[in-house]
């Protein structure tokens, strides 16, 4: 089959690789109809992780079940499914608690959590390919209505819509509250969208790329360009208050300041300043224990200088970690079916799989129109 294969920093290729096969009775094989490029894929693409050449990318996947293992009980050939990015067993302590991002059985002993096509997240192939093996299929497949309706909306259930929603859960967003979202990429947009769904009264979205700040305005959020000054001061001036109720980090460890200098802890520290005393901060932007391209030796080991004293003094809560996507995917799916949510508005390009190398390069350069790319294998 054709698949997107990592070849080295800023180099991917569409290559012929072995077809996936049923390895365990609880597996299914899915023919991929939609697979999205994620901002976290760029960390690998840019050589900012420990990813080795040869890995197949792709953790935002959906499609049609083609083959079913003999131990699968609820999934049938021909079912249309979306695959939340967490590979999980469904029966360990963390899965039973709804913490599917931290499954205890799908990765090496002493670690927690698995994902399709991502470094350090287990031996699972990515779905930027024509076919994908899905383990523990009864747990990992979220069923969808048959047909092609809501294709891009449902594709967002694999990662960014649940991740954005998870950010609001970590931060503790409640109706009527004010929220600051740092990062106007797809996850930040979904966090702002989820805050709106939850009834936030005012939402600020911080970034400095002009075309990325247009979409928040269309959602009714208030864009803040940090090139225009300290975003903490800008938000404080706009509120006439001492801070937002909640804050969300949708940027992660490759954060920059207005000068363009990379400062990995800058968004965390800005959120400590932005959020009021006793407010909540949710961190879904990616932070890693190893960064080969970090700006200093401590950041290279995931050691960041965070204003923990000020966070403690303000009595703020801090929630972190990858999204437990399956915890939310079924209910968010039902919002889409009911016409209450349309997360596919964030999709900027739909392309054949063969266009992936060019799409990665354009997304990496933050070119307008390439903020969220959905690839369609087999559409050439």
N, C-alpha and C positions, 0 to 999 in steps of 0.2 A: 504494500500500500504506500501511498504518498504521505509524508509527514514533515513537519517543520523541525529541523534538527539544528542544535547549537553547535557551531564550529569554532567559536572563540569570540573574544570581545568584539561586539558590534558586527558579528557575522552569523547569520542563520541561512539555511538552505532548505529547499523542499526536495527531499530525497526519497528513494525507494527503500523502505525498511520492511522487516518481517511483519506479516499480519499477526495481530494478537490471537491467542487461542485460549480456550477454556482451560484453566489450570487447576481450579478447585470446583467442587460441585455447587458452590454458592455463587459462582461467577456468571455474568452474562457478557456478551459482546454487543456493543452498540455501534450502529452506523451513524457517524457524526453528521448532523445537518447544520449546526451552528456552533462555532467555537470562537471565543473572544480573546483579543490580546489585552492583557492586564498591565497596569502600571508596575506591579510587582515582577512581571516578566522582564521589565526593563532592567531591574537590578542584576538579573542573570545576564541579559543581553549585553550590558555595559561592562561585564567582567567584575562586578562589585560583590560577587558571592564566590563560594567555593565550587560552583558548577563546573563539571568537566565536559569537554567536547564529546558529543554523541548523545546527550540527553535530548529527548523529544519534549518540546514545550507544550503547554496548554492545560490549564486547570479550570477553565470556564466552558463547560461542555453540555450539549444536549443532542438528542437524536432519537433514532428508532432502534429498538431491541431486535437484533438479528438472530442470536443464538442464546440458548438458555441452559445452564448447568442443571443436572438432575436433582440437585438439592435446593433449587429455588422454588419458593412456594407461591409468591404473589405476583411475580413479573412474568409476562408472556411475550413470545415473539410477536412483533408488530406493535408493541406498546410504544407510545411516544413518552419520553422521559427527559427530565433535566437532572444533572448530576452535581449537586453542591460539592464544592471543591474538597471538603474534608473526606478523605478515605477513612472509614471508621467501621468498627465491628458491630456496634449496636448492643453489645452485651457486657462490656467491661464496666467497672464502677463509674468512670467518667461518662461513658455513653449513656448509661442508665440515668445519670444526673443531668443529661441534656448537654454535656460538654463534649460534643463530637469533634471539636478541633483538637482535643487532647486525648484521643483514644489511646489506650494503653497496650493494645495488641498488634497494631499495624506497622510498627517501626521497630528499631533496635531496642533491646532492653535498656532501661534507664532514660529513654526518651518518651515523648508523648506526641501523638498526632501524625497524620499522613495526608498526602495530597497527590493529585495527578500531576506529573511532569514538573516537579519542583525539587530543587536541591535540598538534601537533608530531610526530605519528607517521605522516605521510603522508596521501595523499588518499583514504583508505579509509573507506567508510561503516560505521556501527555496526550491530550485530545485534539491538538492542532494536527489532525491526521484524519484519515478516512474512517478508521475504526478504533475502538477503545475497549480494553478489558476492564470491567467493573467488578471488583470483589464485593462480597457480602451484599449482593444486589438487592435483596429484600429491604435492606436498610438504606443503601446508598442511592437508589433510584427513586426520584419523586415523580409520581405519575402525572401526566398532563392530558387534557382533552385531545382526542384524535384530530388530525387535519394540520393546517398550517397557520391557523389564526394565532395572533399574539407571539409570533416566533421570536422577535427581538425582545419583547417584554419578558417572555419566559426565559430567554437566554441569560438575562440579568439575574435570575434566581440562582445561578451557579456560584456567584460570588458577590458582585458589587452591591446589589440591593440588600441581601442579608447582612453584608458587612457594614453598609451605611446604617442600617437599622440597629445592628449590634452596637455601633458607636453611640447611638442615642440611649441604648440600654445601659452601657457602661457608664455614661455620663449621668444617667438618671433623669433624662428629659421628661417633664410633665407638662400638661396643658397650661398655657398662659405664661410659660417661662421664656426667658431670653437665652439665645444660644449663639456661640461663636464657633464657626467651623474654619479651621486652618487647612487650606488646600482646596483648590477648585478643580481638581481632576475628577474623574468619574466617581471615585469613592466619596470624595468630599461633596460632590453634587448629590449623591444618593443619601449622604448623611443629612444634608440640608433638606432634601425631599422628605426623608423620614421624620425629621423634626417638624416639618409642616404637617405631615399626616398625623402626628401626635398632638398638634394644636399649639405649637410654640407661637408666642406673640410677636417676637422679632428674631430674625436670623441674620447674622453677619457671616459673610464668606470672605476669607482672606487669601489673596494670591497676588501675583504681579504680572501675569501674562494677560494682556488685555482681552484677547478672544476667549480665554477661559473664564473671565469675570462677567461675560455677557449672559451666560446661561443662568447663573444665580439670580440676576435681575429679573429674568423672565419668570422665575419661580416665586417672585415676591420677596426674595432675600436682598440684603443690602451689601453690595460688593465693597470690599476694602482693599485698595492697592497699596502694598507695603513700600512700593517705590515712592509713595507720596508722604511717607513719614511713619513713625512708630505705630504699628497697628493697635497696640494696647491703648495708646493715647487717642487714636482715631475712634475706637469703639467707645472708650470712656466719654469722649466729647459728644458722640452721637446719642448716648444713653442719658447723659447728664446724671449719671449714677456712678457707683463705685465698682461696677463690674457686672458681667453677665452671670446668669444663674448656672449655666453649663458651658463647657468647652469641649471641642473635639479636635484631635490631631489626626488628620488624614494625609499627612506628608511623610513622616518617618525620618530615617537617618540621613537622607540626602538633602536635608533642608538647607536653603541658602538665605543670605541676607540681601539687602538691596544692592550692594556692591557686586553681587554675584559670588562672593566667597561662601564656600560650604562650611556651615557650622552645625554639626549634627544635633546639638541639643537646643537649638534656638527656638523651635516651635514649642517644645515642652516648657521652656522658661517663659515664653510669651504667654502661654496659657495660664501659667501660675499667676502672671500679672493681670491677665484679662478676666479671669473668673473671680467672683466675689468670695468673701469669707464664707466657709461652709458649703461652697458650691462643689460641683462634680466635674471631673475631667475624664473623658473617654479616649483611649489611645488605640487606634487601629492602623495608623501608619506603621510601616514595617521597621523594626529594629532587630539587628542581628548580632550574635556574639562574635562574628568574624567578618571583617570588611577589608579585602585586599587593597582597595583604592582609597582608604580613609585618609583624611587630611592630617592626622597625627597618630602617634603610636597607641594612645589610649583608646581613641575611637576605633582603631583597627581591631581592638579586642572587645568592642561593645561597651567600653567604659566612658560614660559621658558625665560632664560636670553640670548637674541639675540643681536648681535652687530648692533643695529639699527642706532647708530651714524655713524658707518663706512659705512653702507649701504646708509645712507643719503648723507654722504660726497662724496661717489663715484657716486651718481646719478643713482643708479641701480633701475630697476623696479622689482616688486615682484608680481607674479601671483599665486594664490592658489585655492584650492578647488577640490572636486570630479569632475570627468570628466562628461561632458554632452555627454554621450555615443551616444545617438541617433542623435546628431548633426553631427557625423562623420560616423556612422555605415553603412549607405547606400552607401556612396562613397567608403569607405574602402572595403565593400563587392564587389563593382564593380571592384576595383583593383585586388581582388582575382580572380574573374571570368575571368578577362582579362589576368591573368597570370603575373601581375606586382607586386603582393605581395603574400608571402607564410608564414604568421605568425605562422602556425602550426609547423614550425621547432623548436619552443621552447618547444614543448610537449615532456616530457621525459618518461612518463608512461601512458598507457591506461589500465584500470582495471575495473572489475565489481564493482557494488555498494557495494557489501558485503565486499570488501577489504578496504573500506574507513577508518575504525579505524586504521589499520596497516599503511595505506598510510599517514594519518595525523601524526602519531608518527614518521615516517621516515622523512617526510617533516619538521617537527618541529626540528628534530636533524640535519637538513641540509645534510642528507645522499645523496651521489652521486646517480644520476638517479631518484631522486624524487623532482626535482626543479619545475616541472609543471606536475601535475597529472590530467588526464581526466578520469572521471568515466562514465561507460556506464550502466545505469539501465536496467535490463532485459537481460543482456548478460551472466548471470551465466550459 
